[in-house]
Amino acid sequence: MLGEFNEVNERAVKLRDFILGDKFKEVDNLNKDLLVAQLKAMEAYISVLSILNAPKDEISEAQVVKEGE
């Protein structure tokens, strides 16, 4: 799963760089919206993968904090 995390993260970084670059301005509005939505989905997936890759003790601490709120 760590390989998946690294792969998706690398793609997200490249997409983010593209969105922040000059060529993004040349893209039509529909595709701009789709690319931004894709980046958001990738970032959400990266968050899930980071939770799944976290050491078990970190997950337990996170659950304790959430339960104590």
PyMOL Python script that loads the backbone (N, CA, C, O; Angstrom):
from pymol import cmd

cmd.read_pdbstr("""\
ATOM      1  N   MET A   1       0.809  -1.192   0.000  1.00  0.00           N
ATOM      2  CA  MET A   1       0.000   0.000   0.000  1.00  0.00           C
ATOM      3  C   MET A   1       0.857   1.263   0.000  1.00  0.00           C
ATOM      4  O   MET A   1       0.424   2.314  -0.471  1.00  0.00           O
ATOM      5  N   LEU A   2       2.048   1.155   0.520  1.00  0.00           N
ATOM      6  CA  LEU A   2       2.946   2.298   0.514  1.00  0.00           C
ATOM      7  C   LEU A   2       3.309   2.683  -0.916  1.00  0.00           C
ATOM      8  O   LEU A   2       3.447   3.866  -1.227  1.00  0.00           O
ATOM      9  N   GLY A   3       3.463   1.688  -1.784  1.00  0.00           N
ATOM     10  CA  GLY A   3       3.739   1.957  -3.194  1.00  0.00           C
ATOM     11  C   GLY A   3       2.598   2.720  -3.845  1.00  0.00           C
ATOM     12  O   GLY A   3       2.832   3.644  -4.624  1.00  0.00           O
ATOM     13  N   GLU A   4       1.379   2.346  -3.536  1.00  0.00           N
ATOM     14  CA  GLU A   4       0.196   3.029  -4.057  1.00  0.00           C
ATOM     15  C   GLU A   4       0.169   4.481  -3.582  1.00  0.00           C
ATOM     16  O   GLU A   4      -0.108   5.396  -4.357  1.00  0.00           O
ATOM     17  N   PHE A   5       0.460   4.676  -2.292  1.00  0.00           N
ATOM     18  CA  PHE A   5       0.505   6.027  -1.730  1.00  0.00           C
ATOM     19  C   PHE A   5       1.508   6.882  -2.493  1.00  0.00           C
ATOM     20  O   PHE A   5       1.190   7.997  -2.908  1.00  0.00           O
ATOM     21  N   ASN A   6       2.717   6.360  -2.677  1.00  0.00           N
ATOM     22  CA  ASN A   6       3.755   7.121  -3.364  1.00  0.00           C
ATOM     23  C   ASN A   6       3.373   7.435  -4.803  1.00  0.00           C
ATOM     24  O   ASN A   6       3.617   8.541  -5.285  1.00  0.00           O
ATOM     25  N   GLU A   7       2.776   6.471  -5.487  1.00  0.00           N
ATOM     26  CA  GLU A   7       2.385   6.657  -6.880  1.00  0.00           C
ATOM     27  C   GLU A   7       1.298   7.729  -7.018  1.00  0.00           C
ATOM     28  O   GLU A   7       1.405   8.626  -7.854  1.00  0.00           O
ATOM     29  N   VAL A   8       0.266   7.630  -6.201  1.00  0.00           N
ATOM     30  CA  VAL A   8      -0.826   8.598  -6.275  1.00  0.00           C
ATOM     31  C   VAL A   8      -0.340   9.977  -5.839  1.00  0.00           C
ATOM     32  O   VAL A   8      -0.725  10.990  -6.423  1.00  0.00           O
ATOM     33  N   ASN A   9       0.496  10.011  -4.823  1.00  0.00           N
ATOM     34  CA  ASN A   9       1.023  11.288  -4.351  1.00  0.00           C
ATOM     35  C   ASN A   9       1.857  11.966  -5.440  1.00  0.00           C
ATOM     36  O   ASN A   9       1.756  13.176  -5.640  1.00  0.00           O
ATOM     37  N   GLU A  10       2.667  11.194  -6.132  1.00  0.00           N
ATOM     38  CA  GLU A  10       3.486  11.741  -7.220  1.00  0.00           C
ATOM     39  C   GLU A  10       2.601  12.314  -8.331  1.00  0.00           C
ATOM     40  O   GLU A  10       2.872  13.393  -8.858  1.00  0.00           O
ATOM     41  N   ARG A  11       1.555  11.587  -8.676  1.00  0.00           N
ATOM     42  CA  ARG A  11       0.625  12.080  -9.706  1.00  0.00           C
ATOM     43  C   ARG A  11      -0.085  13.351  -9.251  1.00  0.00           C
ATOM     44  O   ARG A  11      -0.283  14.277 -10.038  1.00  0.00           O
ATOM     45  N   ALA A  12      -0.467  13.388  -7.974  1.00  0.00           N
ATOM     46  CA  ALA A  12      -1.160  14.564  -7.445  1.00  0.00           C
ATOM     47  C   ALA A  12      -0.239  15.789  -7.469  1.00  0.00           C
ATOM     48  O   ALA A  12      -0.679  16.894  -7.784  1.00  0.00           O
ATOM     49  N   VAL A  13       1.011  15.590  -7.140  1.00  0.00           N
ATOM     50  CA  VAL A  13       1.977  16.698  -7.168  1.00  0.00           C
ATOM     51  C   VAL A  13       2.103  17.234  -8.595  1.00  0.00           C
ATOM     52  O   VAL A  13       2.117  18.446  -8.809  1.00  0.00           O
ATOM     53  N   LYS A  14       2.196  16.324  -9.568  1.00  0.00           N
ATOM     54  CA  LYS A  14       2.300  16.751 -10.971  1.00  0.00           C
ATOM     55  C   LYS A  14       1.043  17.486 -11.420  1.00  0.00           C
ATOM     56  O   LYS A  14       1.134  18.499 -12.114  1.00  0.00           O
ATOM     57  N   LEU A  15      -0.119  16.993 -11.036  1.00  0.00           N
ATOM     58  CA  LEU A  15      -1.366  17.648 -11.405  1.00  0.00           C
ATOM     59  C   LEU A  15      -1.464  19.018 -10.742  1.00  0.00           C
ATOM     60  O   LEU A  15      -1.877  19.985 -11.381  1.00  0.00           O
ATOM     61  N   ARG A  16      -1.090  19.109  -9.470  1.00  0.00           N
ATOM     62  CA  ARG A  16      -1.122  20.383  -8.757  1.00  0.00           C
ATOM     63  C   ARG A  16      -0.193  21.389  -9.435  1.00  0.00           C
ATOM     64  O   ARG A  16      -0.551  22.554  -9.611  1.00  0.00           O
ATOM     65  N   ASP A  17       1.005  20.932  -9.814  1.00  0.00           N
ATOM     66  CA  ASP A  17       1.948  21.808 -10.519  1.00  0.00           C
ATOM     67  C   ASP A  17       1.357  22.296 -11.837  1.00  0.00           C
ATOM     68  O   ASP A  17       1.510  23.464 -12.193  1.00  0.00           O
ATOM     69  N   PHE A  18       0.683  21.408 -12.561  1.00  0.00           N
ATOM     70  CA  PHE A  18       0.052  21.792 -13.821  1.00  0.00           C
ATOM     71  C   PHE A  18      -1.034  22.841 -13.581  1.00  0.00           C
ATOM     72  O   PHE A  18      -1.118  23.834 -14.303  1.00  0.00           O
ATOM     73  N   ILE A  19      -1.857  22.612 -12.568  1.00  0.00           N
ATOM     74  CA  ILE A  19      -2.949  23.539 -12.263  1.00  0.00           C
ATOM     75  C   ILE A  19      -2.405  24.913 -11.884  1.00  0.00           C
ATOM     76  O   ILE A  19      -3.013  25.932 -12.211  1.00  0.00           O
ATOM     77  N   LEU A  20      -1.295  24.945 -11.216  1.00  0.00           N
ATOM     78  CA  LEU A  20      -0.707  26.215 -10.799  1.00  0.00           C
ATOM     79  C   LEU A  20       0.134  26.864 -11.897  1.00  0.00           C
ATOM     80  O   LEU A  20       0.574  28.005 -11.749  1.00  0.00           O
ATOM     81  N   GLY A  21       0.358  26.150 -12.986  1.00  0.00           N
ATOM     82  CA  GLY A  21       1.201  26.649 -14.064  1.00  0.00           C
ATOM     83  C   GLY A  21       0.442  27.454 -15.105  1.00  0.00           C
ATOM     84  O   GLY A  21      -0.778  27.603 -15.038  1.00  0.00           O
ATOM     85  N   ASP A  22       1.183  27.961 -16.055  1.00  0.00           N
ATOM     86  CA  ASP A  22       0.629  28.818 -17.106  1.00  0.00           C
ATOM     87  C   ASP A  22      -0.238  28.055 -18.110  1.00  0.00           C
ATOM     88  O   ASP A  22      -1.216  28.606 -18.616  1.00  0.00           O
ATOM     89  N   LYS A  23       0.098  26.810 -18.403  1.00  0.00           N
ATOM     90  CA  LYS A  23      -0.658  26.044 -19.412  1.00  0.00           C
ATOM     91  C   LYS A  23      -2.099  25.797 -18.971  1.00  0.00           C
ATOM     92  O   LYS A  23      -2.986  25.632 -19.808  1.00  0.00           O
ATOM     93  N   PHE A  24      -2.333  25.772 -17.662  1.00  0.00           N
ATOM     94  CA  PHE A  24      -3.687  25.541 -17.150  1.00  0.00           C
ATOM     95  C   PHE A  24      -4.641  26.643 -17.619  1.00  0.00           C
ATOM     96  O   PHE A  24      -5.833  26.401 -17.811  1.00  0.00           O
ATOM     97  N   LYS A  25      -4.110  27.844 -17.801  1.00  0.00           N
ATOM     98  CA  LYS A  25      -4.934  28.979 -18.248  1.00  0.00           C
ATOM     99  C   LYS A  25      -5.491  28.754 -19.646  1.00  0.00           C
ATOM    100  O   LYS A  25      -6.505  29.349 -20.011  1.00  0.00           O
ATOM    101  N   GLU A  26      -4.846  27.910 -20.425  1.00  0.00           N
ATOM    102  CA  GLU A  26      -5.280  27.631 -21.795  1.00  0.00           C
ATOM    103  C   GLU A  26      -6.389  26.573 -21.866  1.00  0.00           C
ATOM    104  O   GLU A  26      -7.002  26.382 -22.916  1.00  0.00           O
ATOM    105  N   VAL A  27      -6.638  25.899 -20.765  1.00  0.00           N
ATOM    106  CA  VAL A  27      -7.637  24.825 -20.728  1.00  0.00           C
ATOM    107  C   VAL A  27      -9.025  25.439 -20.593  1.00  0.00           C
ATOM    108  O   VAL A  27      -9.204  26.431 -19.887  1.00  0.00           O
ATOM    109  N   ASP A  28     -10.017  24.842 -21.276  1.00  0.00           N
ATOM    110  CA  ASP A  28     -11.383  25.356 -21.179  1.00  0.00           C
ATOM    111  C   ASP A  28     -11.938  25.130 -19.770  1.00  0.00           C
ATOM    112  O   ASP A  28     -11.437  24.294 -19.018  1.00  0.00           O
ATOM    113  N   ASN A  29     -12.971  25.885 -19.435  1.00  0.00           N
ATOM    114  CA  ASN A  29     -13.502  25.893 -18.066  1.00  0.00           C
ATOM    115  C   ASN A  29     -14.000  24.524 -17.595  1.00  0.00           C
ATOM    116  O   ASN A  29     -13.778  24.153 -16.442  1.00  0.00           O
ATOM    117  N   LEU A  30     -14.658  23.781 -18.459  1.00  0.00           N
ATOM    118  CA  LEU A  30     -15.151  22.455 -18.065  1.00  0.00           C
ATOM    119  C   LEU A  30     -13.984  21.563 -17.648  1.00  0.00           C
ATOM    120  O   LEU A  30     -14.032  20.916 -16.602  1.00  0.00           O
ATOM    121  N   ASN A  31     -12.957  21.533 -18.457  1.00  0.00           N
ATOM    122  CA  ASN A  31     -11.807  20.680 -18.137  1.00  0.00           C
ATOM    123  C   ASN A  31     -11.026  21.197 -16.936  1.00  0.00           C
ATOM    124  O   ASN A  31     -10.440  20.408 -16.195  1.00  0.00           O
ATOM    125  N   LYS A  32     -11.011  22.509 -16.734  1.00  0.00           N
ATOM    126  CA  LYS A  32     -10.397  23.055 -15.516  1.00  0.00           C
ATOM    127  C   LYS A  32     -11.123  22.501 -14.289  1.00  0.00           C
ATOM    128  O   LYS A  32     -10.498  22.035 -13.337  1.00  0.00           O
ATOM    129  N   ASP A  33     -12.456  22.563 -14.335  1.00  0.00           N
ATOM    130  CA  ASP A  33     -13.252  22.062 -13.212  1.00  0.00           C
ATOM    131  C   ASP A  33     -13.011  20.572 -12.988  1.00  0.00           C
ATOM    132  O   ASP A  33     -12.897  20.120 -11.849  1.00  0.00           O
ATOM    133  N   LEU A  34     -12.935  19.815 -14.074  1.00  0.00           N
ATOM    134  CA  LEU A  34     -12.701  18.373 -13.958  1.00  0.00           C
ATOM    135  C   LEU A  34     -11.314  18.081 -13.375  1.00  0.00           C
ATOM    136  O   LEU A  34     -11.168  17.174 -12.555  1.00  0.00           O
ATOM    137  N   LEU A  35     -10.316  18.828 -13.784  1.00  0.00           N
ATOM    138  CA  LEU A  35      -8.962  18.608 -13.261  1.00  0.00           C
ATOM    139  C   LEU A  35      -8.872  18.962 -11.781  1.00  0.00           C
ATOM    140  O   LEU A  35      -8.209  18.264 -11.013  1.00  0.00           O
ATOM    141  N   VAL A  36      -9.531  20.036 -11.381  1.00  0.00           N
ATOM    142  CA  VAL A  36      -9.535  20.417  -9.966  1.00  0.00           C
ATOM    143  C   VAL A  36     -10.275  19.354  -9.154  1.00  0.00           C
ATOM    144  O   VAL A  36      -9.833  18.990  -8.065  1.00  0.00           O
ATOM    145  N   ALA A  37     -11.393  18.858  -9.674  1.00  0.00           N
ATOM    146  CA  ALA A  37     -12.135  17.798  -8.980  1.00  0.00           C
ATOM    147  C   ALA A  37     -11.290  16.528  -8.872  1.00  0.00           C
ATOM    148  O   ALA A  37     -11.314  15.844  -7.849  1.00  0.00           O
ATOM    149  N   GLN A  38     -10.551  16.221  -9.925  1.00  0.00           N
ATOM    150  CA  GLN A  38      -9.673  15.054  -9.897  1.00  0.00           C
ATOM    151  C   GLN A  38      -8.608  15.212  -8.822  1.00  0.00           C
ATOM    152  O   GLN A  38      -8.327  14.267  -8.085  1.00  0.00           O
ATOM    153  N   LEU A  39      -8.015  16.392  -8.726  1.00  0.00           N
ATOM    154  CA  LEU A  39      -6.993  16.632  -7.706  1.00  0.00           C
ATOM    155  C   LEU A  39      -7.576  16.468  -6.307  1.00  0.00           C
ATOM    156  O   LEU A  39      -6.944  15.870  -5.436  1.00  0.00           O
ATOM    157  N   LYS A  40      -8.779  16.996  -6.089  1.00  0.00           N
ATOM    158  CA  LYS A  40      -9.414  16.861  -4.770  1.00  0.00           C
ATOM    159  C   LYS A  40      -9.669  15.394  -4.427  1.00  0.00           C
ATOM    160  O   LYS A  40      -9.466  14.974  -3.288  1.00  0.00           O
ATOM    161  N   ALA A  41     -10.113  14.622  -5.409  1.00  0.00           N
ATOM    162  CA  ALA A  41     -10.345  13.192  -5.186  1.00  0.00           C
ATOM    163  C   ALA A  41      -9.040  12.472  -4.878  1.00  0.00           C
ATOM    164  O   ALA A  41      -8.989  11.612  -3.998  1.00  0.00           O
ATOM    165  N   MET A  42      -7.991  12.825  -5.600  1.00  0.00           N
ATOM    166  CA  MET A  42      -6.685  12.207  -5.357  1.00  0.00           C
ATOM    167  C   MET A  42      -6.180  12.551  -3.958  1.00  0.00           C
ATOM    168  O   MET A  42      -5.626  11.696  -3.267  1.00  0.00           O
ATOM    169  N   GLU A  43      -6.371  13.797  -3.545  1.00  0.00           N
ATOM    170  CA  GLU A  43      -5.938  14.203  -2.202  1.00  0.00           C
ATOM    171  C   GLU A  43      -6.714  13.466  -1.121  1.00  0.00           C
ATOM    172  O   GLU A  43      -6.148  13.094  -0.093  1.00  0.00           O
ATOM    173  N   ALA A  44      -8.004  13.254  -1.348  1.00  0.00           N
ATOM    174  CA  ALA A  44      -8.810  12.489  -0.385  1.00  0.00           C
ATOM    175  C   ALA A  44      -8.314  11.049  -0.306  1.00  0.00           C
ATOM    176  O   ALA A  44      -8.208  10.481   0.782  1.00  0.00           O
ATOM    177  N   TYR A  45      -8.014  10.468  -1.450  1.00  0.00           N
ATOM    178  CA  TYR A  45      -7.504   9.097  -1.497  1.00  0.00           C
ATOM    179  C   TYR A  45      -6.145   9.005  -0.811  1.00  0.00           C
ATOM    180  O   TYR A  45      -5.870   8.032  -0.110  1.00  0.00           O
ATOM    181  N   ILE A  46      -5.303   9.999  -1.005  1.00  0.00           N
ATOM    182  CA  ILE A  46      -3.993  10.040  -0.333  1.00  0.00           C
ATOM    183  C   ILE A  46      -4.188  10.079   1.179  1.00  0.00           C
ATOM    184  O   ILE A  46      -3.448   9.432   1.920  1.00  0.00           O
ATOM    185  N   SER A  47      -5.180  10.835   1.635  1.00  0.00           N
ATOM    186  CA  SER A  47      -5.470  10.893   3.073  1.00  0.00           C
ATOM    187  C   SER A  47      -5.864   9.532   3.612  1.00  0.00           C
ATOM    188  O   SER A  47      -5.414   9.130   4.685  1.00  0.00           O
ATOM    189  N   VAL A  48      -6.701   8.822   2.874  1.00  0.00           N
ATOM    190  CA  VAL A  48      -7.114   7.475   3.286  1.00  0.00           C
ATOM    191  C   VAL A  48      -5.906   6.546   3.321  1.00  0.00           C
ATOM    192  O   VAL A  48      -5.725   5.790   4.275  1.00  0.00           O
ATOM    193  N   LEU A  49      -5.084   6.605   2.282  1.00  0.00           N
ATOM    194  CA  LEU A  49      -3.900   5.742   2.247  1.00  0.00           C
ATOM    195  C   LEU A  49      -2.938   6.062   3.380  1.00  0.00           C
ATOM    196  O   LEU A  49      -2.303   5.159   3.923  1.00  0.00           O
ATOM    197  N   SER A  50      -2.821   7.329   3.742  1.00  0.00           N
ATOM    198  CA  SER A  50      -1.911   7.687   4.832  1.00  0.00           C
ATOM    199  C   SER A  50      -2.418   7.141   6.164  1.00  0.00           C
ATOM    200  O   SER A  50      -1.623   6.767   7.026  1.00  0.00           O
ATOM    201  N   ILE A  51      -3.736   7.093   6.333  1.00  0.00           N
ATOM    202  CA  ILE A  51      -4.305   6.505   7.552  1.00  0.00           C
ATOM    203  C   ILE A  51      -4.043   5.005   7.573  1.00  0.00           C
ATOM    204  O   ILE A  51      -3.678   4.443   8.606  1.00  0.00           O
ATOM    205  N   LEU A  52      -4.232   4.368   6.435  1.00  0.00           N
ATOM    206  CA  LEU A  52      -4.015   2.923   6.362  1.00  0.00           C
ATOM    207  C   LEU A  52      -2.544   2.552   6.530  1.00  0.00           C
ATOM    208  O   LEU A  52      -2.234   1.448   6.980  1.00  0.00           O
ATOM    209  N   ASN A  53      -1.645   3.453   6.178  1.00  0.00           N
ATOM    210  CA  ASN A  53      -0.211   3.196   6.294  1.00  0.00           C
ATOM    211  C   ASN A  53       0.364   3.637   7.636  1.00  0.00           C
ATOM    212  O   ASN A  53       1.528   3.363   7.930  1.00  0.00           O
ATOM    213  N   ALA A  54      -0.446   4.321   8.457  1.00  0.00           N
ATOM    214  CA  ALA A  54       0.045   4.812   9.744  1.00  0.00           C
ATOM    215  C   ALA A  54       0.302   3.645  10.692  1.00  0.00           C
ATOM    216  O   ALA A  54      -0.409   2.640  10.658  1.00  0.00           O
ATOM    217  N   PRO A  55       1.325   3.784  11.539  1.00  0.00           N
ATOM    218  CA  PRO A  55       1.547   2.740  12.556  1.00  0.00           C
ATOM    219  C   PRO A  55       0.317   2.597  13.448  1.00  0.00           C
ATOM    220  O   PRO A  55      -0.394   3.573  13.692  1.00  0.00           O
ATOM    221  N   LYS A  56       0.072   1.406  13.923  1.00  0.00           N
ATOM    222  CA  LYS A  56      -1.135   1.110  14.698  1.00  0.00           C
ATOM    223  C   LYS A  56      -1.280   2.001  15.933  1.00  0.00           C
ATOM    224  O   LYS A  56      -2.397   2.387  16.277  1.00  0.00           O
ATOM    225  N   ASP A  57      -0.169   2.336  16.608  1.00  0.00           N
ATOM    226  CA  ASP A  57      -0.274   3.170  17.808  1.00  0.00           C
ATOM    227  C   ASP A  57      -0.746   4.583  17.474  1.00  0.00           C
ATOM    228  O   ASP A  57      -1.432   5.205  18.286  1.00  0.00           O
ATOM    229  N   GLU A  58      -0.394   5.105  16.298  1.00  0.00           N
ATOM    230  CA  GLU A  58      -0.885   6.425  15.896  1.00  0.00           C
ATOM    231  C   GLU A  58      -2.375   6.385  15.636  1.00  0.00           C
ATOM    232  O   GLU A  58      -3.082   7.340  15.955  1.00  0.00           O
ATOM    233  N   ILE A  59      -2.864   5.302  15.063  1.00  0.00           N
ATOM    234  CA  ILE A  59      -4.297   5.168  14.799  1.00  0.00           C
ATOM    235  C   ILE A  59      -5.053   5.102  16.122  1.00  0.00           C
ATOM    236  O   ILE A  59      -6.108   5.721  16.259  1.00  0.00           O
ATOM    237  N   SER A  60      -4.531   4.366  17.090  1.00  0.00           N
ATOM    238  CA  SER A  60      -5.178   4.265  18.394  1.00  0.00           C
ATOM    239  C   SER A  60      -5.249   5.624  19.070  1.00  0.00           C
ATOM    240  O   SER A  60      -6.273   5.965  19.661  1.00  0.00           O
ATOM    241  N   GLU A  61      -4.157   6.419  18.992  1.00  0.00           N
ATOM    242  CA  GLU A  61      -4.160   7.755  19.583  1.00  0.00           C
ATOM    243  C   GLU A  61      -5.198   8.632  18.914  1.00  0.00           C
ATOM    244  O   GLU A  61      -5.886   9.396  19.591  1.00  0.00           O
ATOM    245  N   ALA A  62      -5.325   8.541  17.605  1.00  0.00           N
ATOM    246  CA  ALA A  62      -6.310   9.340  16.878  1.00  0.00           C
ATOM    247  C   ALA A  62      -7.721   8.977  17.304  1.00  0.00           C
ATOM    248  O   ALA A  62      -8.571   9.859  17.426  1.00  0.00           O
ATOM    249  N   GLN A  63      -7.987   7.699  17.533  1.00  0.00           N
ATOM    250  CA  GLN A  63      -9.304   7.269  17.958  1.00  0.00           C
ATOM    251  C   GLN A  63      -9.607   7.776  19.373  1.00  0.00           C
ATOM    252  O   GLN A  63     -10.739   8.161  19.665  1.00  0.00           O
ATOM    253  N   VAL A  64      -8.610   7.776  20.238  1.00  0.00           N
ATOM    254  CA  VAL A  64      -8.805   8.260  21.607  1.00  0.00           C
ATOM    255  C   VAL A  64      -9.141   9.742  21.597  1.00  0.00           C
ATOM    256  O   VAL A  64     -10.034  10.186  22.320  1.00  0.00           O
ATOM    257  N   VAL A  65      -8.431  10.505  20.783  1.00  0.00           N
ATOM    258  CA  VAL A  65      -8.694  11.945  20.696  1.00  0.00           C
ATOM    259  C   VAL A  65     -10.100  12.174  20.154  1.00  0.00           C
ATOM    260  O   VAL A  65     -10.825  13.025  20.669  1.00  0.00           O
ATOM    261  N   LYS A  66     -10.499  11.430  19.124  1.00  0.00           N
ATOM    262  CA  LYS A  66     -11.815  11.609  18.535  1.00  0.00           C
ATOM    263  C   LYS A  66     -12.904  11.251  19.541  1.00  0.00           C
ATOM    264  O   LYS A  66     -13.918  11.945  19.621  1.00  0.00           O
ATOM    265  N   GLU A  67     -12.713  10.189  20.301  1.00  0.00           N
ATOM    266  CA  GLU A  67     -13.713   9.777  21.284  1.00  0.00           C
ATOM    267  C   GLU A  67     -13.807  10.776  22.418  1.00  0.00           C
ATOM    268  O   GLU A  67     -14.878  10.941  23.002  1.00  0.00           O
ATOM    269  N   GLY A  68     -12.703  11.455  22.747  1.00  0.00           N
ATOM    270  CA  GLY A  68     -12.682  12.394  23.841  1.00  0.00           C
ATOM    271  C   GLY A  68     -13.220  13.768  23.507  1.00  0.00           C
ATOM    272  O   GLY A  68     -13.358  14.605  24.399  1.00  0.00           O
ATOM    273  N   GLU A  69     -13.525  14.022  22.254  1.00  0.00           N
ATOM    274  CA  GLU A  69     -14.025  15.347  21.837  1.00  0.00           C
ATOM    275  C   GLU A  69     -15.387  15.630  22.398  1.00  0.00           C
ATOM    276  O   GLU A  69     -15.950  16.696  22.146  1.00  0.00           O
TER     277      GLU A  69
END
""", "prot")
cmd.dss("prot")
cmd.show_as("cartoon", "prot")
cmd.util.cbc("prot")
cmd.orient("prot")
